[in-house]
Amino acid sequence: MNFDALAASWAPRLLSILRIMTGLLLLQHGTAKLFKIPVIPMFANLSVTSLPGIAGVLELVGGVLIILGLFTRSTAFILSGMTAVAYFIAHAPKGFYPILNGGELAALYCFVFLYIAAAGPGPWSIDAGRKK
């Protein structure tokens, strides 16, 4: 089997792995903001009704849904928008270049979630199981 055929056969599974890992990484942001796990000093007095608090709810709920692959396309689209807004509110005012303004992660999340919204959840997901 050549590399292209091998890569093509694994692409759907790797999409599922990308979705799961992205969800797990995003979930950390939500648990840090809402449950203080892990403890991050800047989130110590965070109000759930503040902008970062609302983002924390989206990160927590959206992270779980993305990990499970449930309502994946709509959830990923919402999270893509949330991370784009986070970039423009928290990072872009600090400068043009993401490497200088600390916005690389927000920008990357935005485009990964946009890709997942377009590509779907992959075969290892509740959404894929519901279609069968």
N, C-alpha and C positions, 0 to 999 in steps of 0.2 A: 504494500500500500504506500503510495507516495504521500508527501507531506500535506499537499493540498486536500487530498481525500481524507486524511486523518484529521486535519484541522476542521474541515467541513462537518465531519461526523461528531466532533466534540463541541462545536460552536453553540448549539442549544444548551448543553449542560453547563458550559462555561458562562453563558448568560445567566443561568440560575445561580451559579456560584457568585458572579458579580453582584446580582441582586441581593443575595443573602448577606454577603460581606458588607455591602454598602449600607444595608439596613442595620446590621450589628454596629457598624461604626457610627451611624447617625443616632442610634438608640442611646449611646453613651452620653450624647449631648443632652437628651431629654432626661435621663436618670440623674445626671449631674445637676441640672437646673431644678428639677422637681423633688427628687428624693435625696439629694446631696450625696449621691454615690456615682462616681468617686467625689470626694470633697474637693471643690474648687473655690478658693476664697472669694473670687469675684461674684459668685452666685450665692453667697451666704445669706444675703437679705433680699433675695429675688422675690418679687410679688408675681403671682400667677397672672394677674391682670395687666402686668407691664408687657411691653413688646417682646423682650426676651422670654418672659414667662409664657406668653402665647406661643412663641416659637418652640419652647420646651414641650408644650402639650402636643404640638404638631410633630415634633421630633420623636416623642414617646409613642404616640398612637401610630403615626406614619411609619416609624421604624419597625414596630411590631407587624403592621400590615405588609410592609415590604419584605420582611424576613419570611413571613408565612406565604407570601405570594397571593394575597387575598385583596381583591379590588386593586390590582397592581397598577394598571395603566392610569386610572384616575388619581390614585394616591401618589404615584411618581410624578405626575403632571403638577399636582398641588405642591409637592415638595420641591420640584424644580423652581416653581415660582417663588416659594418661600426663601430658598437659598439665593435666588437672584436678588430679591428684595434685601436680604441680609447683606449681600455684597454691596449694593448701592447705598444702604443706610450706614453700615458700620465700617466699610473698608474704602470705598471709592473716594469719600471726602478726604482721606489721608494721603491721596496721591493717585496718579494714573496707573502705575505699574503694580499688578497684584503681588509681585515678589517684595515690593517695598511697602505696600499698604496692608499686608497680612491677609489678603483676600484669596489666596490661591485655593485653599480648601473649599471655601464657599463657591467659587467659580467652578471648580471641578465637580462638586456635588451637583450644581445646577445642570451641567451638561450630562453627567452620568444619569441623573434622574430623567432628564429629557430623552435620552437614548432609551432608557427602560420603558418610558411611557410609549415610545414609538415601537420598540421591538417586542414588548410584552414580557411576561414573567419567566419564560423558559419552561421546560418540562417538569422540573421539580418544584411545583407550586400547587397551592389549593385551587387557583384559577384553572390550571391545566387539568387537574383532577375533576373539576366540576364540568368541564366540557365533554368528558368521556361518558 
